[in-house]
Amino acid sequence: MAPQIKVALLTSLMMSFAMSLFFSGFFTYLAFGFGADWLWAWGRGIAIGWPIGFLIATAIGGPVRMIALRLAGVSGRV
């Protein structure tokens, strides 16, 4: 596997996990408050959200990166 592809996949994996962890925790807290229900729902939210987040991050990561490079005025691939 090419190093660029490996880095892109690992970045998508880690970023989607972090986003799923924080957002599912926050929105589950808003819905349930802290408690046993919150912990169970948070775990379920991560289990559902992480794979979806990973697929989305993998699918749109390249185009989003290219847009960010253009907006930052960076030419070529960094």
Protein Blocks (a to p, Z undefined) as FASTA:
>chain_A
ZZklmmmmmmmmmmmmmmmmmmmmmmmmmmnopajklmmmmmmmmmmmmmmmmmmmmmmm
mmmmmmmmmmnopgcjZZ
